[in-house]
Amino acid sequence: MKEKYEAVIGLEVHAQLLTESKAFCGCSTKFGSSPNSNVCPVCLGHPGVLPVLNKKVVEYTVLMGLATNCTINEKSVFARKNYFYPDLPKGYQISQYEEPICEHGFVNIVFKDESTKKIGITRIHMEEDAGKLIHDQSYNTLVDVNRCGVPLMEIVSEPDIRTGEEAVLYLTKIKQLVQYLGICDGNMEEGSLRCDANVSVRLKGEKKFGTKTEIKNMNSFRNVERAINFEIERQIDLIEDGGKVIQETLLWDADLNEASSMRGKEEAHDYRYFPDPDLMPVIVNNDWKEEIAKQMPELPEVRKERLISKFKLPKYDAEILTQTKSIADYYENVVTVSDDYKSASNWIMTDVLKVINEEKIDIKDFAITPENLGELINLIKEGTISGKIAKEIFPVMLKENKKPSQIVKEKNLVQITDTSEIEKIIEKILTNSPNQIKQFQSGEEKVFGFFVGQVMKETKGKANPKVVNEILREKLNHK
């Protein structure tokens, strides 16, 4: 029954820009400061004050517009968006409405089967943030206005998204781009990247949109997908039961796994937009646009293709390594030390990312430097240590922040490559394993692994596996 419906979804993404000062005053944007400490008469909207636009806000927004294939409008205008809320002291928010700075762009999302879909971007505009309400355990509501005036960039998608999965892929792409551009840290938990979803459903083949609801308070990719899927199901069930979807704003409750009504959905006219009389139009001429374009870093898709061609990496590896700019940078720093490009990729995708994900840290806080990881890979490649020993050294490097060569020396972990020494150990093991020799001679090849294991156990993993295999094979074949 539900298969006859399709969802129509549009996302409004707010990215907090990484400027040192606010959008229209000199107050700090630092996260985590004492409540109500980063404020001044301008961001509090006191009478007689005048806002002054932060040039970086324009440059960062234009960069995102260029990265998402948008038209950069030569003239854009700031507007006042009027609404009264406890965390908005001015009673209005400075935003853009009829004349935004960027329009008509798109990004491509990629599915697991490597198929792609184009998601249109209606507009990207500049605005300021409101404050924050804090609800304490005594049922009091406190107001922190530090965030008032912090610069935001709002990215509004076309209603091209059809599922929660597509929404997450799109949001992941937006997060990746703002991080690569260095204009937003993309931290959803701290609120520097926020997402609202407009969701409606209609019969498949129908051109007319259904009544939409807006979902707020989704602070992770998982919650975005869960909230959208919940709302799609709710609307379909409501329609199937003969009811009607009401246009309203919903709050997502991650603990209850459901959305509840917050208020009736406002229309644009409810905000009484009008051009801000205190701010001049923003003019981005060709010269300035070209100057900003020169700041454009290498974007994810281009970097992925370069890693494939330059380092002969599989496509899968390149995709994992370029998911974030910081991981890609880490990899490229490792391979300046070691030219074993595939091993470097393997170590990062397995051991490094495992630690980062488990400890929920950024690569910049990872204890092992790219130089030390590169040195570890070289020690394996040169035959100084085995891969098994390297796996034992890795956690020591994490704890002690020492060079791998220093750890190898201190713990006497240098690989045994002396063939005469390995031969003696193998002879001893074969002498003590007559039954296993008979099994091997009768065709049980898996017993070979037993002998290798015994040699590695005897040498505490320090014997060169290649040499062990060669000598062992020769000895067994002549028994």
C-alpha positions as CSV (number, residue, x, y, z in Angstrom):
1,M,0.0,0.0,0.0
2,K,2.7,2.5,1.0
3,E,4.7,1.7,-2.2
4,K,2.2,3.9,-4.1
5,Y,3.5,7.0,-2.4
6,E,6.7,9.0,-2.7
7,A,8.2,11.6,-0.4
8,V,9.3,15.1,-1.5
9,I,12.0,16.4,0.7
10,G,13.9,19.7,0.8
11,L,16.7,20.5,3.3
12,E,17.6,23.8,4.8
13,V,21.2,23.6,6.1
14,H,22.7,26.3,8.3
15,A,26.5,26.3,8.5
16,Q,28.1,28.5,11.1
17,L,31.0,30.3,9.4
18,L,34.5,30.0,10.8
19,T,35.1,33.8,11.2
20,E,36.8,35.1,14.3
21,S,34.3,37.9,14.7
22,K,30.5,38.1,14.3
23,A,28.7,39.0,11.1
24,F,28.0,42.7,11.9
25,C,30.2,43.5,14.9
26,G,33.6,42.8,16.4
27,C,32.5,40.3,19.1
28,S,34.2,36.9,19.3
29,T,32.5,33.8,17.8
30,K,34.4,31.4,20.1
31,F,32.3,28.4,21.1
32,G,32.1,27.5,24.8
33,S,32.7,31.0,26.3
34,S,30.9,32.0,29.5
35,P,27.2,32.7,28.8
36,N,26.5,36.3,27.6
37,S,30.1,37.2,27.5
38,N,30.6,37.7,23.8
39,V,28.1,40.5,23.3
40,C,27.9,44.2,22.5
41,P,25.3,46.8,21.8
42,V,25.3,45.9,18.1
43,C,24.6,42.2,18.4
44,L,22.1,42.9,21.2
45,G,20.3,45.4,19.0
46,H,20.5,48.4,21.2
47,P,19.0,51.7,19.9
48,G,21.2,53.9,17.8
49,V,23.8,51.2,16.8
50,L,24.7,50.4,13.2
51,P,25.8,46.9,11.9
52,V,29.0,46.7,9.7
53,L,29.3,43.7,7.5
54,N,32.2,41.3,8.0
55,K,33.9,40.9,4.6
56,K,34.9,37.3,5.4
57,V,31.2,36.3,5.6
58,V,30.8,37.3,1.9
59,E,33.9,35.6,0.8
60,Y,33.1,32.3,2.5
61,T,29.6,32.3,1.1
62,V,30.8,33.0,-2.4
63,L,33.3,30.1,-2.1
64,M,30.5,27.7,-1.2
65,G,28.4,29.1,-4.1
66,L,31.3,28.4,-6.5
67,A,31.9,24.9,-5.0
68,T,28.2,24.0,-5.6
69,N,27.9,25.4,-9.1
70,C,25.8,28.4,-8.1
71,T,25.3,31.6,-10.0
72,I,26.9,34.4,-7.9
73,N,24.7,37.4,-8.0
74,E,26.5,40.7,-8.6
75,K,24.0,42.4,-6.2
76,S,22.5,40.9,-3.1
77,V,20.5,42.6,-0.4
78,F,20.1,42.1,3.4
79,A,16.6,41.9,4.8
80,R,15.1,42.0,8.2
81,K,13.2,38.8,9.2
82,N,10.8,39.9,11.9
83,Y,9.9,37.5,14.7
84,F,9.8,37.7,18.5
85,Y,11.5,35.0,20.5
86,P,13.3,35.1,23.8
87,D,16.8,34.4,22.3
88,L,16.4,37.2,19.6
89,P,16.9,40.5,21.5
90,K,16.5,42.7,18.4
91,G,13.1,41.2,17.5
92,Y,14.4,40.6,14.0
93,Q,17.1,38.6,12.3
94,I,19.3,40.0,9.6
95,S,19.1,37.7,6.6
96,Q,18.6,37.7,2.9
97,Y,15.3,37.1,1.1
98,E,14.4,38.3,-2.4
99,E,17.9,38.9,-3.5
100,P,20.3,36.3,-2.1
101,I,24.0,36.1,-2.9
102,C,24.0,32.6,-4.6
103,E,21.3,30.8,-6.6
104,H,20.6,27.9,-8.9
105,G,23.4,25.4,-8.0
106,F,23.6,21.7,-7.5
107,V,25.7,18.8,-6.0
108,N,25.8,15.2,-7.0
109,I,25.3,12.5,-4.5
110,V,26.7,9.0,-4.9
111,F,24.9,5.8,-3.8
112,K,26.5,2.5,-2.7
113,D,26.1,1.0,-6.2
114,E,28.0,4.1,-7.5
115,S,25.0,5.5,-9.3
116,T,24.6,9.3,-8.9
117,K,21.8,11.8,-8.5
118,K,21.8,15.6,-8.9
119,I,20.3,17.6,-6.1
120,G,19.5,21.1,-6.9
121,I,20.3,24.1,-4.7
122,T,17.8,26.9,-4.8
123,R,19.8,29.5,-3.0
124,I,22.7,30.1,-0.5
125,H,22.4,33.3,1.5
126,M,24.0,35.0,4.5
127,E,22.4,35.7,7.8
128,E,23.1,36.0,11.5
129,D,22.3,33.4,14.2
130,A,20.0,33.9,17.1
131,G,20.9,33.1,20.7
132,K,20.3,29.9,22.6
133,L,17.7,28.8,25.2
134,I,18.9,26.5,28.0
135,H,16.2,24.6,29.9
136,D,17.5,23.6,33.4
137,Q,16.2,20.9,35.7
138,S,14.2,23.3,37.7
139,Y,12.0,24.0,34.7
140,N,13.5,27.4,34.2
141,T,14.6,28.7,30.8
142,L,17.8,30.7,30.6
143,V,19.0,32.7,27.7
144,D,22.5,32.8,26.4
145,V,22.9,35.4,23.7
146,N,26.6,34.7,22.8
147,R,25.5,33.2,19.5
148,C,23.5,36.3,18.5
149,G,25.1,37.7,15.4
150,V,27.4,34.7,14.7
151,P,27.5,34.5,10.9
152,L,25.5,31.7,9.2
153,M,25.3,30.5,5.6
154,E,21.9,29.0,4.8
155,I,21.9,26.4,2.0
156,V,18.4,25.6,0.7
157,S,18.0,22.6,-1.5
158,E,15.4,22.0,-4.2
159,P,12.7,19.5,-3.3
160,D,14.7,16.8,-5.2
161,I,15.3,14.4,-2.3
162,R,13.0,11.4,-2.0
163,T,14.3,9.3,1.0
164,G,16.0,9.6,4.3
165,E,19.1,7.9,2.8
166,E,19.3,10.5,0.0
167,A,19.0,13.3,2.6
168,V,21.9,11.9,4.6
169,L,24.0,11.6,1.4
170,Y,23.2,15.2,0.5
171,L,24.0,16.5,4.0
172,T,27.2,14.5,4.0
173,K,28.2,16.1,0.7
174,I,27.5,19.6,2.1
175,K,29.4,18.9,5.3
176,Q,32.4,17.6,3.2
177,L,32.4,20.7,1.1
178,V,32.3,23.2,3.9
179,Q,35.1,21.4,5.7
180,Y,37.3,21.2,2.6
181,L,36.7,24.9,2.0
182,G,37.7,25.6,5.6
183,I,34.6,27.8,6.2
184,C,32.7,25.6,8.8
185,D,33.9,22.8,11.1
186,G,30.7,20.8,10.3
187,N,30.1,19.8,14.0
188,M,26.4,19.0,14.3
189,E,26.6,18.2,18.0
190,E,27.8,21.7,18.8
191,G,25.3,23.2,16.4
192,S,27.8,24.6,13.9
193,L,26.0,22.6,11.2
194,R,22.2,22.4,11.5
195,C,19.6,20.9,9.3
196,D,15.8,21.4,9.0
197,A,13.8,19.1,6.7
198,N,10.7,20.0,4.8
199,V,8.8,16.7,4.1
200,S,5.6,16.0,2.2
201,V,4.2,12.9,0.4
202,R,2.2,12.4,-2.7
203,L,1.1,9.5,-5.0
204,K,3.8,8.4,-7.4
205,G,3.3,10.1,-10.7
206,E,1.5,13.1,-9.1
207,K,3.1,16.5,-10.0
208,K,1.5,18.6,-7.3
209,F,3.2,18.7,-4.0
210,G,1.5,17.5,-0.8
211,T,1.2,19.6,2.4
212,K,4.6,19.8,4.0
213,T,5.8,19.8,7.5
214,E,9.1,21.0,8.8
215,I,11.2,18.9,11.2
216,K,13.8,20.6,13.5
217,N,16.2,19.5,16.3
218,M,18.1,16.9,14.3
219,N,21.7,17.0,15.6
220,S,23.2,14.0,13.7
221,F,23.1,12.3,10.4
222,R,21.4,9.3,12.0
223,N,18.7,11.5,13.5
224,V,18.1,13.2,10.2
225,E,17.4,9.9,8.5
226,R,15.3,8.6,11.4
227,A,13.2,11.8,11.6
228,I,12.5,11.9,7.9
229,N,11.6,8.2,7.7
230,F,9.3,8.7,10.7
231,E,7.6,11.7,9.2
232,I,7.1,9.9,5.8
233,E,5.5,7.0,7.6
234,R,3.3,9.2,9.7
235,Q,2.0,11.2,6.8
236,I,1.2,8.2,4.7
237,D,-0.6,6.5,7.6
238,L,-2.6,9.7,8.2
239,I,-3.7,10.0,4.6
240,E,-4.5,6.3,4.4
241,D,-6.7,6.7,7.5
242,G,-8.6,9.5,5.8
243,G,-7.0,12.4,7.6
244,K,-5.1,15.4,6.3
245,V,-1.6,16.6,6.9
246,I,-1.4,19.9,8.6
247,Q,1.3,22.4,7.8
248,E,3.3,22.7,11.0
249,T,6.8,22.7,12.5
250,L,7.8,19.5,14.3
251,L,10.5,18.8,16.9
252,W,12.4,15.6,16.7
253,D,12.8,13.6,19.9
254,A,15.7,11.2,19.5
255,D,15.0,9.4,22.7
256,L,11.4,8.7,21.9
257,N,12.1,8.2,18.1
258,E,9.2,10.5,17.2
259,A,8.4,14.0,16.2
260,S,5.9,16.2,18.0
261,S,4.2,19.5,17.0
262,M,6.0,22.7,18.0
263,R,3.9,25.3,16.2
264,G,2.0,26.1,13.1
265,K,4.3,26.5,10.1
266,E,5.0,30.1,9.2
267,E,4.9,31.4,5.7
268,A,7.3,34.1,4.4
269,H,4.7,36.8,4.8
270,D,4.5,36.0,8.6
271,Y,8.1,37.3,8.9
272,R,7.3,40.7,7.3
273,Y,10.6,40.8,5.3
274,F,11.8,44.2,4.2
275,P,15.3,45.4,3.1
276,D,17.5,46.3,6.1
277,P,17.8,50.1,6.0
278,D,21.1,50.0,7.9
279,L,23.0,47.8,5.4
280,M,24.0,48.7,1.8
281,P,23.5,46.1,-1.0
282,V,26.5,43.7,-1.3
283,I,28.2,44.0,-4.7
284,V,30.3,41.1,-5.9
285,N,31.8,42.2,-9.2
286,N,33.8,39.9,-11.5
287,D,37.2,41.1,-10.1
288,W,36.2,40.3,-6.5
289,K,34.6,37.0,-7.6
290,E,37.8,35.9,-9.4
291,E,39.9,37.0,-6.4
292,I,37.7,34.8,-4.1
293,A,37.9,31.9,-6.6
294,K,41.7,31.9,-6.3
295,Q,41.2,30.8,-2.6
296,M,39.4,27.6,-3.8
297,P,41.2,24.5,-2.5
298,E,41.3,21.2,-4.3
299,L,37.8,19.8,-3.8
300,P,37.0,16.2,-2.8
301,E,36.2,14.8,-6.3
302,V,39.3,16.2,-7.8
303,R,41.5,15.1,-4.9
304,K,40.0,11.6,-5.1
305,E,40.9,11.3,-8.8
306,R,44.4,12.6,-8.1
307,L,45.1,10.0,-5.4
308,I,44.0,7.3,-7.7
309,S,46.2,8.4,-10.6
310,K,49.2,9.6,-8.6
311,F,49.4,6.8,-5.9
312,K,47.7,4.0,-7.9
313,L,45.1,3.6,-5.1
314,P,41.9,1.6,-5.6
315,K,38.8,3.8,-6.0
316,Y,37.5,2.5,-2.7
317,D,40.6,3.6,-0.8
318,A,40.6,7.0,-2.4
319,E,37.0,7.6,-1.5
320,I,37.6,6.7,2.2
321,L,40.7,8.8,2.4
322,T,39.1,11.9,0.9
323,Q,35.9,11.8,3.0
324,T,37.5,14.6,5.1
325,K,40.2,17.0,4.1
326,S,42.1,16.3,7.4
327,I,42.3,12.5,6.7
328,A,43.4,13.2,3.1
329,D,46.1,15.6,4.4
330,Y,47.3,13.0,6.9
331,Y,47.6,10.4,4.2
332,E,49.6,12.7,1.9
333,N,51.9,13.5,4.7
334,V,52.5,9.8,5.4
335,V,53.5,9.1,1.8
336,T,56.0,11.9,1.8
337,V,57.9,9.6,4.3
338,S,57.0,6.2,2.8
339,D,56.5,5.4,-0.9
340,D,54.5,2.3,0.0
341,Y,51.3,4.0,-0.9
342,K,48.9,1.0,-0.6
343,S,50.3,0.1,2.9
344,A,49.8,3.7,4.0
345,S,46.2,3.6,2.9
346,N,45.6,0.2,4.6
347,W,47.0,1.4,7.9
348,I,45.0,4.6,7.9
349,M,41.7,2.9,6.8
350,T,42.0,0.2,9.4
351,D,44.2,1.1,12.4
352,V,44.1,4.9,12.4
353,L,40.4,5.3,11.6
354,K,39.5,2.6,14.1
355,V,41.1,4.6,16.9
356,I,39.6,7.9,15.7
357,N,36.1,6.4,15.5
358,E,36.3,4.7,18.9
359,E,37.7,7.7,20.7
360,K,35.5,10.1,18.7
361,I,38.4,12.4,18.0
362,D,39.6,14.4,15.0
363,I,42.7,13.3,13.1
364,K,44.5,16.5,14.4
365,D,44.2,15.0,17.9
366,F,45.5,11.6,16.9
367,A,48.7,10.7,18.8
368,I,50.7,9.2,16.0
369,T,52.2,11.8,13.6
370,P,52.2,11.1,9.8
371,E,56.0,11.0,9.9
372,N,56.0,8.3,12.6
373,L,53.4,6.2,10.8
374,G,55.4,6.5,7.6
375,E,58.6,5.4,9.4
376,L,56.7,2.3,10.8
377,I,55.6,1.4,7.3
378,N,59.2,1.7,6.1
379,L,60.5,-0.6,8.9
380,I,58.2,-3.3,7.6
381,K,59.1,-2.7,3.9
382,E,62.8,-2.8,4.7
383,G,62.4,-6.1,6.6
384,T,63.5,-4.6,10.0
385,I,60.3,-5.7,11.6
386,S,57.4,-8.0,10.6
387,G,53.8,-6.8,10.1
388,K,52.9,-8.7,13.3
389,I,55.5,-6.8,15.3
390,A,54.3,-3.5,13.7
391,K,50.8,-4.2,15.0
392,E,52.3,-4.6,18.5
393,I,54.3,-1.4,18.2
394,F,51.3,0.7,17.0
395,P,49.5,0.8,20.4
396,V,52.9,1.6,22.1
397,M,53.3,4.6,19.7
398,L,49.7,5.7,20.6
399,K,50.6,5.7,24.3
400,E,54.2,6.8,24.4
401,N,54.5,9.2,21.4
402,K,57.8,7.7,20.4
403,K,59.4,7.0,17.1
404,P,58.9,3.4,16.0
405,S,62.6,2.9,15.5
406,Q,63.2,3.9,19.1
407,I,60.5,1.4,20.4
408,V,62.1,-1.4,18.2
409,K,65.5,-0.7,19.7
410,E,64.3,-0.4,23.3
411,K,62.2,-3.6,23.2
412,N,64.7,-5.6,21.0
413,L,62.1,-6.2,18.3
414,V,64.3,-6.3,15.3
415,Q,63.2,-9.1,12.9
416,I,65.3,-12.2,12.7
417,T,66.6,-12.7,9.2
418,D,69.6,-14.9,9.9
419,T,68.8,-18.1,8.0
420,S,71.1,-20.3,10.1
421,E,69.3,-19.2,13.3
422,I,65.9,-19.8,11.8
423,E,67.0,-23.2,10.5
424,K,68.0,-24.3,14.0
425,I,64.6,-23.3,15.3
426,I,62.7,-25.1,12.5
427,E,64.8,-28.3,13.0
428,K,63.9,-28.3,16.7
429,I,60.2,-27.9,16.0
430,L,60.2,-30.6,13.3
431,T,62.0,-33.0,15.6
432,N,59.3,-32.5,18.2
433,S,56.4,-32.8,15.7
434,P,56.6,-36.3,14.0
435,N,52.8,-36.7,13.9
436,Q,52.3,-33.3,12.2
437,I,55.0,-34.2,9.6
438,K,53.1,-37.4,8.7
439,Q,49.8,-35.4,8.4
440,F,51.6,-32.9,6.0
441,Q,53.1,-35.8,4.0
442,S,49.6,-37.3,3.6
443,G,48.4,-34.1,1.9
444,E,47.0,-32.1,4.8
445,E,48.4,-28.7,3.7
446,K,46.8,-26.8,6.5
447,V,49.3,-28.4,8.9
448,F,51.9,-26.1,7.3
449,G,50.3,-23.2,9.1
450,F,50.9,-25.1,12.4
451,F,54.6,-25.2,11.8
452,V,54.8,-21.5,10.8
453,G,52.8,-20.7,14.0
454,Q,55.3,-22.7,16.1
455,V,58.3,-20.9,14.6
456,M,56.7,-17.5,15.2
457,K,55.8,-18.5,18.8
458,E,59.4,-19.6,19.4
459,T,60.8,-16.4,18.1
460,K,58.1,-14.2,19.7
461,G,57.0,-13.1,16.2
462,K,60.4,-11.8,15.3
463,A,61.3,-14.3,12.5
464,N,61.0,-13.0,9.0
465,P,57.8,-14.8,7.7
466,K,59.1,-15.0,4.1
467,V,62.4,-16.7,5.2
468,V,60.4,-19.0,7.6
469,N,58.1,-20.1,4.8
470,E,60.9,-20.8,2.3
471,I,63.1,-22.8,4.7
472,L,60.1,-24.7,6.2
473,R,58.8,-25.7,2.8
474,E,62.2,-26.9,1.7
475,K,62.7,-29.0,4.9
476,L,59.3,-30.6,4.8
477,N,59.6,-31.5,1.1
478,H,62.8,-33.4,1.9
479,K,61.5,-35.3,4.8
